[in-house]
Amino acid sequence: MKTLARQKLRVSIPSGSRVFCISHNDDADGLASAALVRCATRSRFALAGYEDIGRVLAEAPRDLDWLIVTDLGLNGRQELIRNLPTIARRVLYVDHHMLSAESKTALQKAKVIVRHSLNDCTSVLVWDLLRKQLPEEAVNLAAYGAVTDPPTSGLLTREVHLKTSWNVDAYEGHLLALALSSKRCTDGLREKIVKGLAALQLPHRMGAVRRLADQQAARMTKVQKQLCDRAQVKGRVSIARAGPLALGTSAELLLGVPNVVASVVYSKAGSPSRTRVSVRGTHECRRHLGKLILRIARKFGGAGGGHMLAAGAILPSQRLEEFLDLFVREIGR
């Protein structure tokens, strides 16, 4: 099987195939991607963070017909890529994060089918890839990712917007994004949300989603003030320890500090020895934060990456201050 990344790539998964999907657990794009796969194939699924994808893959069922990995950047994860064919007869990787030439080569050698683009979010790519197996209304799930993930202007994204109601899907997508940004949104609830979306249930009809979204909206102004008040400003960067909101949400709010072009929020990553970092930037930053975070996280024994204005990393906790100092120097250039 050849690795494919053509714009018009389509995949047909026969009815009755044993399919397992692993998707990003942290945002509307990841959950919508898993829901689209489930809607098209009746697949089982698991949700994972960037830091625990290896563990989740190790626990995935074996003897599968298809393994589908969505919205989980595999850049620089060559050993993990090499192991993908041991899980299923066919492996499909759909993503919109950076992908180096070395990682593309590793995917090709592993005979993984690839649908990758920096111009459209993952749920839009999944919708296009499986559209012949999806009901017409499923395009709305792609729209939830398109309106909430880092802005993209790809042709497929434009097609999705033309096929949907911008106001309605922006409302539904942002309800979903707000709920997922709550620390009260448990793993179990995230799985229920995927199942509801796969059944084409609207987010505002999911009681828990609407309740958490309302609570988050009410808290965000207060939390933003708390974050900004305690933030440390170095050069053109605001830095703070995470508060009661999700890391990425806190980083977005921290851009409200006057006269900064980038923000960094950090918290422990499950153990005192590891720290998660989330970074956001404005257009005045003039740096590709995903590429920058990838480079400097590796320098300090961590891993990272992301998009132009939104990125993240996992680091050894003892190297955090060095990481922050270098990031500030880079942004100051």
N, C-alpha and C positions, 0 to 999 in steps of 0.2 A: 504494500500500500504506500502510495506516495504522500508526502506532506503537502497539503493544499492550503493556499491562502488567497485564492482568487475571489474577487468581489462578488461573483455570481455563484459561488459554491453553494450547493444544496445537498442535504443529507436526507435519505429516506430510511427510517428505522422500521423494519417489519413489525407488524402487530404480534404480540406475544414474546418479543425479545426481552431478555433479562437486562434491564438498564438500571444503572446507579449513577446518580448525579451528586457531585460535591460542589458547593457554591459558597460564596462569601456570605458570612453571617451578619455583617455589620451595617448594611445599607439597603435601600430600596432596589438598587440595581442588582445586587446579589440575590436577594430573595425573589425578585421578579424573574430572574434568569432561571432559578431552580423551579419556580412555578410553571414557567413556559415549557421546560423539559418534561415536567410531570404531566402537564396538560396534554402534551403531544404523545407521550409514550407510556403514561401510567407508571413512571419510574418510582423506585425508592430513592431517597436522597439523604444527605447529611449536610450540615452547615458548618463552616470552619472559618477561623481567623487565619491571617497570614502566618502567624507564629505556630499554629498547630495543624497545618495542612498535612504534614508528614504523619502525625499520629492518626488523623482521621482517615487518611489513605490506607494506613497499615491495618485499620479496623474495618475497612470496606469489605463487603462480600467478595468472594472469589468465584471463578467459573462464570463470569458475566459475559454477555454478548457485547455490551457497550458500557464503557465508563465515560462519563461526560464531566469535564472539569470546567466550571464557569466562574469568571470574575475573580480568579485567584492567581495573581501574578506568579509565574514560575521562572521569571528571569533569574539567572544565576543558580538555579536549583537543579544542576545537571544530574546529580545522583538520584534525586527524586524522579526526574524525567526518565532516566534509564529504567526505573522500576515500574513505570506505568504499564507496559505491556504484560507484566506478570499478573495484573489484576483482571484484565478483560481481553477478549479477542480483538476488539476494536476500541480505540481511545480517541475521543474528540475533545479538543481544547479550544475554548472560546473565551477571548479576553481582549481588554483594551488598555492594558498597562504596557509599559516599555518592554521590549523584547530584543535582546542583543543578538548579534550574528551568531555568537557561540551557542546561545540557547536555542535559536532557530535550527542550527545544525544538530543539536542534541535531540530536538523533537523529531527532526527528519530521520535521524538514525533509529529512533525508537518507533518509527512508522506511525506517528501520531497525526491524525487529521487536525489541521489547524485552521481556525477562522480568527484572524487577529486584525485589529484596526485601532489606530489612535484617534480616528475621526468620528466614531460612533461608540456609545456605551455598550456593555456586554449584552444587556437585555434586548437591545435593538438588533444586535448581531444574531442572537439566539432566535429571535422572532423571524428574522429573514431566513435563517438557515433551515428552520423547521416549518415555515409558513404553510406548506402544503398539507401538513398534518395537524394544523391548528384551526380552531374555529375563528370566524372573522373577528369576534369580540376580543380575542386574545391580544390584538395589537395594543389594547389599552395597557396591558402589563408592560410592554416595551416603553410606552409613553411614561409610565411611572419612573422608570430608570432615567429616561431622557431628560425629564424636567428637574430631577434632583441630583444627578451626578455632575461632575465638573462639565461646564458648557462645551458642547460639541456642535459642529455644523456640517456633519457628513451628509451625503445624499440620502442615506437610509434614515437618518434622524429626521430630515425634512419630510420624507415620505410618511414616516410615522405621525408627525405632527399634522400633515394634511389629511390623514385618515382618522384623526381623533379630534375631540374638542379640547383645545388648549386649556380653557378655564376649568373644565370639569376634571381633566386629568392632572392639572397642576394642583387642584384642591386635594384629590385623592392621593397623589404622589407625595405631597407634603404632609398630609396626615400620617401616611406610612413612615416617612422619614423622621417626623417628630417622635412618633411612638418608638421607633427603633433606637432613637438617641437616648431614651430613658434607661437608666440602670435597673429599672423595675421590669424591663422587657426581658423575660427569662428565655433560656434556650427552648424550653417547652412551648412558650408562646410563639417564638419565631417559627417553630415547626408548624404550629397551627395556622399561622399566617400564610405560610407557603401553601399548605393544603387548601386554605380558603381561596387564595389567589388562583391556584390551579383549577378550582371549580368556578372561576370567574366571579367570585364574590367581591363586591366593592369594599375597599377599606373602611369607608364610613359606616358600612353595615356590620362591621366587626366591633362589637362593644368594647373589647379591651383596647383595640387600636385607637378608637375615638377617645376613650377615657384617658389613656396615657398621653395622647397628642394634646388634648386640652390642658392637662397638667403641665406638660412641658412648655407649652406656649405661655402659660401663666408664670412659669418660673424663670424663663430665659432672660427677661429684662433684669430681674433681681440678681441672677447668677452672673450676668455680664458685668454688672457694676462691681460685684465682689471680685471677679477675676481681674478686671482692669485696675481696681484699687490696690490689689496686692501684686500686680505684675511688676517684674523687674525689666527695665528698658535698657538694652545695650545697643548702642548705635541705632540702627533702624529696625531693631527686632524687639518684640515684647515676649517675655518668657514667664510662665507660671506653672505651678503644680496643678494638676487637674482638680476640678471641683466635682459637684454631684451629677454633672452631665457626661455624656459620652465624650471621649477624647477629641474626636474630630469636630464635634459641635462646639466644644470649649475653645478649640483653636480658631474656629471661625469667629466666635464672639470676641476673642482677644484681639482681633484685627481692629476692634473699635478703639483701642488706645491711640491717642493722637500722634500723628507724625511717624508712624511705623509702616513698613511695607511688607513685613512678614511677622508671623507669630509662631511660638513653639509652646506646646503643652505636653507635660510628661506625667507618667504614673507608673507604679510597679506593674510588671507583667506576670502576675501570678506568683512570683517569688521575689524575695528581696534582692536577688542577684541579677535580675533582668528588669530593664526599664523600657516601657513603650513610649514612643515620641510621636506626636502628630504635628504637622507643619502646614501652615496655610500662608498664601501670599496674595498681594494685590498685583495688578498689571504694572505698577511702578517698580515692582521687584526686579523685573527684567532678567530673571533667571528661571531655568527649568528646574523646579524644586525636586521633581522626581529623580532626575539625573544627578543633581547635587547631593541629595540625601543618600542615594545609592553609593556614590563614591566615598563620602565621608563616613557613612556608617561602616562600610567595609574596613576603613582605615582603623577603626576602633574595635574591631572584632564583632561587629553586628551585621545586620542585614536591613535593607530598606529599599525604597523606590516609590513610584507613584506617578502623578500627573504634573502638568505644567505648574499649577498653582495649589496643588494639594498632594501631600506625600506623608509617609510615615516610616518609622524604623523601630527595630528592637535592638537594644544595646546592653552590654554588661554595665551594671549600675555604677561601678567604680570609674567608668570612662565617660559618664554623662557630662561632667563639667568640661572636659576636653572637647567633646562633641559640640557642646553649645558655643564654646569660645571660637572654634573653627567655623561653625555655621555663621556666627555674627561677623567674623572677618570676611567670609565669602560674600555675604549679602551686602557688606559695606563697600565692595569693589565697584 
